[in-house]
Amino acid sequence: MSAAARQVEPAPVTAESLRSGKGGNDENFPVASLLIASPLRPVIFAFYDFVRAGDDVADHPDLAPAQKRALLDQLDQSLTGASDAEPLGVKLRAKLAECGLTDRHARDLLDAFRRDVDQNRYATWDELIDYCRLSAMPVGRFLLDVHGESRDLWPASDAICAALQINNHLQDCGKDFRALDRVYVPQDALAAAGARAEDLGAGKATPALRACLRDLALRNRGLLAEGMSLPHDIKDLRLGMEIAVIVRHAFTIADLLIARDPLSENVRLSKSGMLIGAIAAAMGEAVSRLTRRAA
């Protein structure tokens, strides 16, 4: 047999093979922390890994748009059973089937990643919220479904999840512009403040851009307030405590964004700060529930 005939075919490119290495420990919120009941953690981790892979595809610096779309379609097909090309899709499909859960939330997130491939500017706050409808709200809805919670809680969950996403957009506004030419800061907000998208590429925000970002962080804090009753309304104690932790972290990040310039200052929580905040929020939610029961 010739050397050419003995050559090994290159492994097919999958979303999993292009993972950035970013994981749950890199997020602003806990991913299936120990507060989540052990039997529910595998499907949550499978969901997170699948979604993380899709996000990495959409943000990959070396892939052409057509390649990104093809890989996102491949993830979608593996999730629905049309293909087995993506191990992460196959795994999530099986876990969802075991739990009797829909694949709709994961597929909505894939649509958000497709939008990231094709759209890099947002005209208004309402357009940004519509993006969050696909990119963030499905995550909260999925967690509620996993725990068998009422879908009446979706509006409050949607507000929290959108606010988490916008916190992240504001934290990463400089990096997103420089690395991906992607701007989630609404164009009308920039114009109203007298700022430009190009200002996001600087090492420090101009006064106009700083005012724009501060106003958006304040507006986002209001969005968080719309959903802050969610932890108390959830029936499952452990999930309620988990969401209480997430909400507390989100308020703290919003306050950092109000007080600091995300282009030149730290607007992220330290590991110790996250731990202390998590303990305080979880215990506060537990005590609140005990007090309500005793009343």
HELIX and SHEET records of a PDB file:
HELIX    1   1 ALA A    3  ARG A    6  1                                   4    
HELIX    2   2 GLU A   16  LEU A   18  5                                   3    
HELIX    3   3 GLY A   24  ASP A   26  5                                   3    
HELIX    4   4 SER A   38  LEU A   40  5                                   3    
HELIX    5   5 ARG A   41  ASP A   59  1                                  19    
HELIX    6   6 PRO A   65  THR A   80  1                                  16    
HELIX    7   7 PRO A   87  CYS A   99  1                                  13    
HELIX    8   8 ARG A  104  ASP A  118  1                                  15    
HELIX    9   9 TRP A  125  SER A  135  1                                  11    
HELIX   10  10 MET A  137  VAL A  146  1                                  10    
HELIX   11  11 ARG A  151  LEU A  153  5                                   3    
HELIX   12  12 TRP A  154  GLN A  171  1                                  18    
HELIX   13  13 CYS A  173  LEU A  180  1                                   8    
HELIX   14  14 GLN A  187  ALA A  193  1                                   7    
HELIX   15  15 ALA A  197  GLY A  201  5                                   5    
HELIX   16  16 PRO A  207  GLU A  226  1                                  20    
HELIX   17  17 LEU A  230  ASP A  233  1                                   4    
HELIX   18  18 LEU A  237  ALA A  259  1                                  23    
HELIX   19  19 LYS A  271  ALA A  294  1                                  24    
END                                                                             
